[in-house]
Amino acid sequence: MINEYEKLLAGLDDVNWAGLDHAYGSAEDVPGHIRTLCGSDDEAREQAFRSLFSSIFHQGSRYSASPVAVPFLARIAVAGPAAAREDAMWLLTRLAVDWHDEYDVTTGINVTGWRAAAAEWGPEELLPWYDEQLAAETDPDKRAELQETRDWVAAGNSFDSRWSALQSYDAVLAELPGLLVLLDDGDARLRTRIAYLLAWFPEFAATSMPRLTALAGQDEIPVTAATALLAAGLLGPSSMVRDITPYLEAEDPLVRWAAATALIRLAGLDEAPVGPGLVDRAVAELAAAARHPFDRVTDYCEGDLHAHIERTLQTLPPGPDSAAVRETLDACLPRIVWDHYGFRTRSAIEKLFPAPQPHPAPRYADLTTAQQQLLSDLAGHRHDWLIRSSADRLRDRGLPHTREALQTFVGAPSETPAQ
C-alpha cells in the first residue's frame, strides 16, 4: 500500500473484524479489501470494491461489519487515491440508503418512521424475550442454541433488516460533517455524489441545505447543479418554493427538470405556497423532458428519467390540468431504461398490448409508436433478466419473448446482455 495513505487507515487493524459478520460469514477479510483500495494496483482495487459491495452490502442487506467499515470508506472518499474516491462515495451511499429502505425517490426519506419501525426489533427489545425463553427451556440442546442467539443479540445485533440497515445509515450520518468538503472538490463527479447522498439525510438538513442551494446556483456542471437542486427540494420545507421557482427558467433542460420535480414534491407539503399555475408550469417541464429526454441524467431513480417523471406525477392529486398529466404519463409508459423489480415493464406490456396479437402477428412497423418504443427498449435493455421476468406476458400476447427474438423483430443489432 502507498505510504501516503497509511494515515487514512489508522485504527483499521484495531477492529475485531473476525468478531463481525458480512454476507459470507466472518468479516476478517474486510480490512484487507479496504487496504487494497488505497493501493496502486487498479485491477486489485476494482476487485476489492466488488468484494465489499457483495459482502458488507449484499443485495441491499447490511451486516455488523457494514457500519464499522463506514469511517474508513469516508476517509478514502475525502483523501484517498483519485481512482478510489468516487467508488468509495458510491459504496457509502448504498450503505446509507438502498431501495429496500424507508424512502421514496420522489418524496424523500421518512427517517422518523424508519427509526420507529427499527426500534421495535432492536437488541433492547429482543433480549427480554430470549431471557424468558432461556428461563423456561429445559432441553440442553435447545438452551445452548438459545444462549448462542441471545449472546449474538446482546452483542448489538438484530434479525430485522430495517434495524441493521439503520446502523449503517447512522454511521454515514456521523461522517457527513467531514464529507461536506467534497461539495468544493475539483472533481465534479464527487460533488455530484455528495449532493445526492445529502438528499437522504433530513436530520442534517440545517447544515446541508445552504450548501446544496449554493451548489445548485454556482456549479457549471448541469448534472451536479440538478442533483443539488433536487436534493434541496427533497429536504426543504415549503418555503423552498421561492428559491427553486427561478430554476424553471434555467438554460439547461436537466436543471429545469430538477426544479419542476422539486416543486411538485413541495406542492404536496402542508401550506406549501405552490399555486395551480406553478404546478402547471412544472408539469409542462416534465412533459417536455418525457418527450425529449436528455442524455445526461442524475442518480435519482437510478438514472431512469421516465420512471422518475412517472412517479413524480403520480404524487399529484387530480386537478383541472389532469389531461396534461395523463399525456405525460402516456409518454413515459413505454420507456424502460431501468426497472428495479420489473413492475413497470410488466404493467406497460399489459397496458400497451391488452389483447393477444392477431395471427399472423403484425410487423414491427405496423405497431403503434408506443408499442414500438416499448419493444425497442426491451430489445436493447442492459439486463437480460428483465426480459426473462416478462417473458410470460410477452408470450401470452403473441410477441417475441427472448432478447434475440426481440432484436430480430425490431431490427436491432445483437448485443451481449448484462446478467
Secondary structure, DSSP 8 states (H G I E B T S, - for coil): --GGGGGGGTTGGGS-GGGSEETTEE-TTHHHHHHHHTSS-HHHHHHHHHHHHHHTEETTEE-THHHHHHHHHHHHHHHS-HHHHHHHHHHHHHHH--TTSSEETTTEE-HHHHHHHHHTTSHHHHHHHHHHHHHH---HHHHHHHHHHHHHHHTT--S-HHHHHHHHHHHHHHHHHHHGGGGG-S-HHHHHHHHHHHTT-GGGHHHHHHHHHHHHHH-S-HHHHHHHHHHHHHH--GGGHHHHGGGGG-SSHHHHHHHHHHHHHHHTSTT----HHHHHHHHHHHHHHHHS--S---SGGGG-HHHHHHHHHTTS---TTHHHHHHHHHHHTT--S--SSSHHHHHHHHHH--S---SS---GGGS-HHHHHHHHHHHT-SBHHHHHHTHHHHHHTT---SHHHHHHHHT------B-
